[in-house]
Amino acid sequence: MTNVAILGYGVVGSGVSEVIRRNRENIRIKAGDEISVKYILDIRDFPDSPDRDLIVFDPDVIFNDPEVSIVVETIGGTGAAYEFTMRALKSRKHVVTSNKELVAAYGPELLQTARENGVNYLFEASVGGGIPIIRPLNQCLAANEISSITGILNGTTNYILTQMKKKGEDYTNALREAQKNGYAEANPAADIDGFDACRKIAILSSIAYNEFVDYRGIYTEGIKNITIEDMVYADEMGAVIKLVALSRRENDRIFARVSPVVLPKSSPLANVEDEFNAIVVKGDAVGDAMFYGRGAGKLPTASAVVADIIDIVRHPGDIGRNNWVRNGNNNLVDIDDTETRMFVRMKAKDPSRAKEMAQNAFGGVEFVRTGKINDENEIAFTTENMKEGRFKRILSDVRNSEAISDITSVLRIFEEK
């Protein structure tokens, strides 16, 4: 029998215990051994839980028990989670986690500690919930040179943007509905500001490109400024608006970004709606491979955690599967040095003069018109492809023009590379 200890009895931790209990026989067959939860560490008591007899309050009970070979960390954050993970690895216990924040911040150190102690640190559930993506990157696509990863990696923001598009709700009401339906936290900042997707694309990039990508250097922008009017213009352009995380190899460096984009409806990501996630991996041999499914939730995430546990039990000697090395120099391309097309909306005091100024300032602009917005002072256009640093300088000059009263929206236009 393989004994497991769970650290943290929240949504994911309780889900892991439920999946192991519910599917015990099927898991035994696939793992080649029975898997049992021996302890659950938490600071709270759960008298009405089916796992109440497993709850312990002293971590020493777990770390000093030689019968516990796998520790599941579902505490979250980088405080106690880091301390307990390090302690487990140094006690020669495998660790499985869903904690994307911890993996993104301390992945190199934790993976190295795992290797030094002959155990594994696995984190399939840290990206994409129940979508299998990390194992395919490590195994199924291992023969490929990965050139790019593009994805909708956050179910909360995707749900909000879907409601805005389908129901015509503004951002505030769509967020309120997401919270009501359990798709957004009471404090949704990590999701709506793009930080959750940023950590996920950092993890995927580190695996794909065989070097640590620090999420703190990734340009990240959220969805709070997206409006219904932006949605209307995107539809006129044959596109939708999505929060897209992407990374790609550019010579010896890596470009990574998280931001809302105007995404053509021809893109396979355009039809990914509600709380679903999708990830497109481009390899030199396989071409485009797409992974799709529910990106969050108690049981989908728990499913990925338990899959890692089964993998460890089935392959006890297979250790050190990832090796991320911290690069002393920043290996990320500066956002100002990247090229893109932009969609711009502005309010004009003098529309004809403002259009002329936009053409002169940005070069080959294409104006976008829609009969659904009846405002003669509204001007919208797309720019030609240019470096972001140059675009920002031009936009700053345009903003100060007497012909312009306000810049109401600036969005990147997504184009396949």
N, C-alpha and C positions, 0 to 999 in steps of 0.2 A: 504494500500500500504506500502511496505517496501522500504525505501530509502537507497541507497548505495552510499558511496563516495570512489573513487579510488585515491590512492596516487601513482603517477608516471604513465605517459602516454607513456611508452616505448612499447616494443614488447608484453609483457604479459598484461600490463594494457590496451592497446588499444584492445587486443584480448578479454579481459573480457567484455568490453563495447560492442564489436561487437557481442559476443555470446548472451548477455542479450537482445540486440536490435533485433537480427535475430530470436531468438527462444523465444520471449517474451511470446507467448500464451502457448506454451508447458511448459515453466518454471512456468507460473502461475498455470497451472493445477497440476504440480508435487509439487509445494511449498505450494499450497493452498492460495496463495496471490500473487498479482502482485508485481514484483520486478523492481525497476527503479533506474537508475544511476542519482543522483541529482547533484553531483559535481565530478570534476576531478582536482586534484592538480598537478601542474607541474610548473617549472620555465620558460618553453617555451610557446610560442603561437602556435596554430595550425589552421591557418585561412582556410585551405583547408579540414579540418577534419569534418566528420559528427557530431563530438562531440564538435565542436569549442565553442558552446554556453554554455557548461558545465564547461569549463576550469576556474579555479580560481587560484590565486597566493598567497593568504593568508590562511594559515592552520587554523587560528581562525574561519574562516567562517564555516569550517567543524566541528571542535570540540565544537563550541558553538551552533550548530544547533541541538535541541532536536529531530528533525524529522529524522536525520540520525542515524540509529541503527546499521549499519554494515559498517566497514571500510575495504577496500581491500588494503593491502600494497604490492606494486610491485615496490618499489624504488630500492631494492637490497642493499647489504652491511650491515654494522652494525652501521653506524653513524646516519644520519637523520632517517633511518628506525627504529632503536631502540627507539629514542626519540619520534617519532610520534606514534609508536605502544604502548609504555607505556602510552602516553598521552591519546590515544583512549581508552585503557582498563580502565584507572582511571576515564575516563568520562562515564564509563559504556556502552561502545559501543563494540560489538563483533568485532574481527579482524580475517580476513582470509588472508593468505599470500602464496606466492610461493618462499619465500626467505629462501633457505636452509642454507645459511651462518648464518643468524640471529637465526634461530631455533636451529642449531647445537651449537652455542656459548652461547645463553641466554635462551634456552628453559625452564629450571627450574624456572627462575625468571619471565618470561612472563606468564607461565602457572599458577604460584602461584598468580600473580597479577590478572589474569583473574578470578580465583576462588574467590578471596577476593572481587571482584566487581560484582560477579554474572553474568559473561559473558563468552563467549568462545574464545579461541585462536586456530584456526584450520589451518592446513598446508598440506592438502592432496597433493597439487601441488608441494611441496618442494622435493618430491622424485618420480622419474619415470614419470614426465610429466603427460600425460593423463592416465597412468596405475593406476587403483585403487589398492592401497596396504596398505595405512595407515588405512583407514576405515576397511578393512578386518582384519587387525591385531587387531584392537580395538574391533571389533564386531564379525565378522564371525568366527574368530579363537580364540575368547576369552576363550573358554573352554579348549584350548590346553596349555600344557607346551611347549613353543617353545625352541628347543634345538639348532637350527642353522638357519642362513640366508646366502644365497649365491647368488650373482647376477652380471650381467653385467649392471652397473648403469650409464654409460656415453656413450651417442650416438656418440660423436665426436671421441673418441678413438676407439670405435668399428668400425666406418666407416673407419678410417685410417687403422686399422689392416685388415679389410676385403679387402680393395683395394690392400694392400701389398700382401695378399694371392692370390686373384683372378687374379690381373693384373701383379704381379711381380714388382710393383713399390717400390722404396725405401721410407723410412720414410719421407724424405723431400718433395718428389713429391706428396706423398699421402696426407700429411698435406696441401700442396698448393691446391690440388684438393678439399679437405674438406672445405677450406676457400672460394674457388671459388663458391662452391655449397651451401654455407650458413650453413654448419654443424660445422664450427669452427670459433671462433672469430678472429679478427685481432691479438689480444694477447691471444693465446690459452693456456696459462700457467696453469690456474686452471683445465683445462681438461686433457691436456697431461701429467701433473705432478702428476695426481691422486687426487688432492685436492677436486674436485667436488664429485667424488665417495666416498672419505673419509667422507665428511660431510653427505652424504646420508646414508652410512652404520651406521654412528653414530646415526642418527635419528631413523632408523629402529631398531637398537639394543636397544636404550633407551625405545622404545615402547614394544618390544618383551620381554625384561628381567625386565621391571618395575623398572629400575634404570638408572640414567643419565650416558651415555657413552660419555666422552669428546673426540671429534675428534682430539684434539691436542696430545693425547696420542696414537693414532693409527698409527702403522707403515705404511708408504705410499710411494709407488714407482711408477713412471710413465712409459711411453712407448718409450721414446726418444732413448733408446739404442737398441731397437729391430731391427734386420736386416733381409733381405731376406734370408740369410743363416740360421738364426734361424728358419724361416718358413719352409725351406726345410727339416731340421732335424726333426722338429715337425711332418711334414707329414710322414716322414720315420718311426716315432714312432707311427703312427696311431692317431695323435693328431693335434690340432690347438693351436695358441697362442691367448689368450684373456686377457684383463685387468679385473680381478675378484676381487670384494670386498666380504669379508666374515666375519662372526662373529659366535661364538658358545660359549655355556656355558661350562666351564671346572671347575667342582666342584663349589666353591663359587666365582669364578672369570670369566672374559670374555676375550676370545681371539678374536681380530679383526685385519684385515690386508687388505691392498689394494696393489696389485702388478700384473704384467703380469705373467701368468702361462702357462705351457704346459698342455693343457686340452684335455683329451681323447675324441675322436670323438663319443664315446658312451654316453657322457654327454649330457643332454638336452640343456645345454648352448652352446654347440659347434656349433650348427646350427643357432644361433642368429647372424644375420649379419647386415651390414650397420649401420643405425642410430637407430636400434631397441635396446630395453632394455629387460631384463628378470630377474625375481627374484624368487628364490626357497626358500620356507619357510618349515622347517621340524618341525612338531608338533607331540606330543606323541599319539594323537588320530587320526588325519587326515593323518599322514604320510607326504609325499611331496606334496606341493601345489605350482604350478608354475603360475606366472603372467607375461604376455608378451604384448608388444605393443611399440608404439613410445614414447621414453623417454623424448622428448623435442619438442620444436616448439611452435609457437604462439597459435594456436587454441587447440591442445591437452592439453597444460598447462592451458589455460584459461578455458577449459572444467572442469578440476579438481577444479579450484578456484570457478567456478559457482556452482559446485556440493556441495561444503562446504557452500556456501551461502544458497542454497536450504535446506540443512540439518538444518541450524540454524533456518530458517523460519518455517520449518515443526515441529521442536522440540524445541520451545522457552525455555522450562524449563529444558532442558537437558544440564547441564553445568559441568565443571570440569572433562572432559573425560580422561585427562592424568595427571599423577602426578609423575614428575621426581624429585628425590631427589639427590642432589649433595653428593656424597660419599667423606668424608674428605680424605680418603686414595685412592690411585690409584687402581681402580678395574679391570685394564687391565693386562693381562699376558704379560710379557716382551717378545719381539720377539725372543731373544736369548734362551729363555726357551721352545720354541715351536719346535716340530719335523716335519720334512718334508724330501722328497727326492729332490735332485737337479740335474739339467742338466747343464753340464759344457762343454764349448768349449775352446780350447787353441791352440796356435801355439807352436810347439816344435822345438828346435834346433836339438835334437836327439830323433826321434819318438819312437824307441823301448825302450830307457831308460826312456822316459817320461811316456810311458804306464806302465812300471814296477813300476815307482815311484808313479803313480796315484793309482795303485792297493794296494801298500804297505801303502800309506797315508790314503786313504779313505775306505779301506776294500773291500767289495763286489761290485765293480763297474761293470757296463755293458757298453761295448763300442758300440757306434752307428755309423754305416757307411752308406754313401749314394753315389751312382755313379754320382749324379748331382753336386757334388763339387769335382773338381779334384785338390786336394792340398795334397801332400803326407806328409806335415808337420802339417796338421790339425788333431787334436784329439778331439773327442767328446765322452762323457760318462755320464751315470746317476749314482748317488751314492745310497747307501742304506739309509734307514730312519735314520736320526740323528738330534740331537738338532742343531739349527742354530748357537748358540754360538760356539759349537765344530766345525762345518763346517767352520766357518769364521777363526778359529785359524789354521785349517789344510790348508785352501786355502792360507792363508798368508804365511805359510811355503813353500807351493808348488810354489807360485809366485816368491819366491826368489831362486828357484832351477836353477842351471846352464843348466838343460835340457829344460827349458821353456823360450820362448822369450816373450810370452804375454798371458794373460787370456782374451779371446775375448767376452765371454758371460757366464752369470750365471743366470739361470731361475729356479723357483720353479716348481715342478711337482704337479699338483692338484690331490688329492685323496679324495674320499668320506669318511667322518667320520661317 
